[in-house]
Every structure is written in C-alpha cells, then in structure tokens.
Amino acid sequence: MTQMSAVDDNSEVVLYAVSEGIATLTMNRPRYHNAQNSKMTYALDAAFRRAVDDDAVKVIVLRGAGKNFSAGHDIGTPERDAHESFERQHLWYDHVGKPGAEQQLVREQEVYLGMCRRWRDIPKPTIAMVQGACIAGGLMLAWVCDLIIASDDAYFQDPVLQMGIPGVEYFAHAFELHPRIAKEFLFLGEKMRADRAQQMGMVNRVVAREALETETMSVARKLGAQPRMALALAKQSINHVEDLRGKRTAMDAAFGWHHFAHAHNSLLTGNNLGGLDAKAMAAANKKNG
C-alpha cells in the first residue's frame, strides 16, 4: 500500500492509499479532530476524483486520522481559510471579496453543498469508517457515503441550532432519520451514540473500536467482488428514489434557510455564527454530555 498527498502542493491534509482495489481517503488533521477547512475539502475532492478515474479502484473508504472522524467545519483553527481563493470545481464565481451575505453563500455552494452532492453521486460504492466524534460538517461527509460502519465509541451530533442555524448545509437529516427523530436530533443537539444511530437506520454496522478497520475492509472487499456496472446502476437507482422523495429540493430549501440564518445572525450580532466559535461550541458540547 502506498500513501501520498491527494493534492499537488505536498499537503498532507488528505492521505490517499490503494490496496486490493480499495482506495482509502484519510482526513489528516488529527490535531484539530479533522475539522474541515477549504484546503481539506478541495483535497478530498481531488482524492475522490482520483479514485473514480482509476479503473483498478472498485471501492472507496473515507476515514479520519486520530481519535475522531471529523469535528465538522473549521470555525476556529489557525489554518481556517474561508477568506482564500481555490481552483473551483463548480460554475459559481469566486466568493472572495463579495459583499454582505453573498460571500458565504457562494463559498458554501461550492465547498459544502456542491461538493457533497458531487461525492454522493460517485458511481463507485463508498464507505464511511467512523470513530469518535462525527459532528455537524462531519455528518455531511459520512452521509454522502453509501454505507456507514462505526465503532462502538462513535457518536453523531448536529448542535448548530446553538448558533441560530437550522442544521448543516447538506441537509439530509429527515432522510437519514425518521422526521420525529430528526427533530429531536436537531432541536436538542444531543449526541447520538452509534448503537442508537444503527437502530434508527443511519448506520449499517457497529463494531468494537479495535475491529473497525478489519470490518470495514472486509465489507469493502465483498463490494469489490461485485460487478462494477451493476453496483453503479443499483446505487443510481436508490439515489433516484431518494430524489423522487424530494431529497434534492428539500435540501435546496434548507440551504436557503441556512443562509437566511447566517444573514440574520450578522444583523443581530455582527457575526454570521451568532458570535460562537469552536471553543464556545466545544464547551457547550461538554454540557450536552
């Protein structure tokens, strides 16, 4: 197995490895619990593209280095780069320098909603291998994958109502969970343990932490033995059912309300996150258990 950066500048925010027809994409900011800055998001996009383009790759596994899968969007590390321009993958113009609420809406159309939809539609099967925290923006990365395999110490949480925001940008809550459970999940912002997430249908399998990689790779090998085109068509068929049920249009509406909330926060507090930062959110989460 070889590991290398998924981007050309020798960055190590995402590691890329291939073995036995399985591409493993590893988010590699363990110091910051794999919080997603734009650099990581674009590196993930490049890695997914690389795996799609490689005919030897049958299955893609997404994982996070260290204790946690992902603590969500980067809202407070020294490497936060929301103000920087990148080589864009969609047809929205650059967000940098745009006035008012336009800057954030344009950026999030690209790096959050747009890229997550792009990854959800990958024709090859994808597996999220989740350990520890999977919070807010981390949910989006797990939810775009076809299967989620979690360790018994994993938990899932979207606590952003504390910021006055109705949920993360890739708003799949009521498709991943029964609507009443989705309301509980969002309204209370509490941590959902992996075993309950499995009972709710959001997680496929839960195993002991030490068995997580073994179980994930075992499932990946079984998927890799299936006919490639049949897998792609089966995935497309099920994704189409979700879209017929309104997933895409519901997400578009929620994305608009999400950005109304950002603008409302800015008018009230001068800050689109309601004045909260990573430290404040971490403190609030400790109170939530």
Buried (B, 14 or more C-beta within 10 A) or exposed (E): EEEEBBBEEEBBBBBBBBEEBBBBBBBBBEEBBBBBBBBBBBBBBBBBBBBBEEEEBBBBBBBBBBEBBBBBBBBBBEBBBBEEEBEBBEEBEBBEEBEEBBBBBBBBBBBBBBBBBBBBEBEBBBBBBBBBBBBBBBBBBBBBBBBBBBBBBBBBBBBBBBBBBBBBBBBBBBBBBEEEBBEBBBEEBBBBBBBBBBEBEBBBBBBEEEEBBEBBBEBBBEBBEEEEEEBBEBBEEEBEEEEEEEBEEBBEEBBEEBBEBBBBBBEEBEEBBBEBEBEBBEEBBEEEE
